[in-house]
């Protein structure tokens, strides 16, 4: 790791996490319980797609975490999950930004209930 990455992680990350971070639960794929960490969720970059004639909604959002045991998880991996606000997101992609800072692409797939008057028949 470069000197800049070491300094950034030691001084800038705690301030950024305090200002922009939120508490999330990170669960390693296959584990029964997760660990509470701070992540910066980039909700302004949320994308929404629809499949199956609009009945399936796929949401993707980037997030930044520190990948070490002190601030987060030792080694983030595709297939792990991040939960906040009662919603579980799957880690779809991982990119190392600098040192042990990682950008995660999180994905949530959910069903969409479409309804309008007379959609359901009275029985």
C-alpha positions as CSV (number, residue, x, y, z in Angstrom):
1,X,0.0,0.0,0.0
2,X,1.3,3.5,-0.8
3,X,2.0,6.1,1.8
4,X,-1.0,8.2,0.5
5,X,-3.3,5.2,0.8
6,X,-2.1,4.5,4.3
7,X,-2.6,8.2,5.4
8,X,-5.9,8.5,3.7
9,X,-7.3,5.4,5.4
10,X,-5.9,6.5,8.8
11,X,-7.2,10.1,8.6
12,X,-9.7,10.8,5.9
13,X,-11.8,7.6,6.0
14,X,-13.0,8.1,9.6
15,X,-14.1,11.7,8.8
16,X,-15.8,10.7,5.6
17,X,-17.6,7.8,7.3
18,X,-18.8,10.0,10.1
19,X,-20.1,12.6,7.7
20,X,-21.5,10.4,4.9
21,X,-21.6,6.9,6.2
22,X,-24.4,4.8,7.5
23,X,-24.5,1.7,9.7
24,X,-25.0,-1.5,7.6
25,X,-24.7,-5.2,8.3
26,X,-22.2,-7.0,6.1
27,X,-22.6,-10.7,5.9
28,X,-20.1,-13.0,4.2
29,X,-21.7,-15.4,1.8
30,X,-22.8,-18.5,3.7
31,X,-22.5,-17.0,7.1
32,X,-25.5,-16.9,9.5
33,X,-24.7,-13.6,11.1
34,X,-23.1,-10.4,9.8
35,X,-20.9,-7.7,11.3
36,X,-21.9,-4.0,11.7
37,X,-19.8,-1.7,9.6
38,X,-20.0,1.8,8.2
39,X,-20.5,2.2,4.5
40,X,-21.0,5.2,2.2
41,X,-24.0,4.4,0.1
42,X,-24.1,6.5,-3.1
43,X,-27.9,6.7,-3.3
44,X,-27.7,9.5,-5.8
45,X,-26.4,6.9,-8.3
46,X,-29.2,4.4,-7.7
47,X,-30.4,2.8,-11.0
48,X,-33.7,0.9,-11.4
49,X,-34.4,-1.6,-14.2
50,X,-37.5,-3.7,-14.8
51,X,-37.8,-7.2,-16.2
52,X,-40.6,-9.6,-16.9
53,X,-43.0,-7.0,-18.2
54,X,-42.3,-4.7,-15.3
55,X,-43.1,-7.3,-12.6
56,X,-39.5,-7.6,-11.4
57,X,-37.5,-4.6,-10.2
58,X,-33.7,-4.6,-10.1
59,X,-32.1,-1.9,-8.1
60,X,-28.3,-1.2,-8.2
61,X,-26.4,1.2,-6.0
62,X,-22.7,1.8,-5.4
63,X,-21.2,1.7,-1.9
64,X,-17.7,2.3,-0.5
65,X,-16.3,0.4,2.4
66,X,-12.9,-0.2,4.0
67,X,-11.7,-3.8,3.5
68,X,-9.8,-4.6,6.6
69,X,-10.8,-6.0,10.0
70,X,-10.5,-2.6,11.8
71,X,-13.1,-0.7,9.8
72,X,-15.0,-3.4,8.0
73,X,-14.5,-6.8,6.5
74,X,-11.1,-8.4,5.8
75,X,-11.9,-9.3,2.2
76,X,-15.2,-8.3,0.6
77,X,-16.3,-10.8,-2.0
78,X,-19.0,-11.1,-4.7
79,X,-22.0,-12.9,-3.3
80,X,-21.8,-11.3,0.2
81,X,-24.7,-9.2,1.4
82,X,-25.1,-5.7,2.8
83,X,-28.3,-4.9,4.7
84,X,-29.6,-1.5,5.7
85,X,-33.1,-0.2,6.3
86,X,-34.4,-3.8,6.4
87,X,-33.4,-4.5,2.8
88,X,-30.7,-6.9,1.8
89,X,-28.5,-6.1,-1.2
90,X,-26.1,-8.6,-2.9
91,X,-22.5,-7.6,-3.7
92,X,-22.5,-7.9,-7.5
93,X,-19.1,-6.3,-8.3
94,X,-16.0,-5.1,-6.4
95,X,-13.4,-2.6,-7.4
96,X,-10.4,-1.6,-5.3
97,X,-10.2,2.2,-5.2
98,X,-7.1,2.9,-3.2
99,X,-5.3,0.7,-0.7
100,X,-8.1,-1.0,1.2
101,X,-11.0,1.1,0.0
102,X,-13.4,-0.8,-2.1
103,X,-16.3,0.3,-4.2
104,X,-19.1,-2.3,-4.2
105,X,-21.9,-2.5,-6.8
106,X,-24.9,-3.7,-4.8
107,X,-27.9,-5.3,-6.3
108,X,-31.5,-5.9,-5.0
109,X,-34.1,-7.8,-6.9
110,X,-37.7,-7.5,-5.9
111,X,-41.2,-8.1,-7.1
112,X,-43.4,-5.2,-8.2
113,X,-47.1,-5.3,-7.5
114,X,-48.9,-3.6,-10.3
115,X,-52.5,-2.7,-9.7
116,X,-55.2,-0.6,-11.0
117,X,-59.0,-0.5,-10.6
118,X,-60.7,-3.8,-11.6
119,X,-57.3,-5.5,-11.8
120,X,-58.4,-8.2,-9.5
121,X,-61.7,-9.9,-10.1
122,X,-64.2,-10.0,-7.3
123,X,-64.8,-13.6,-6.2
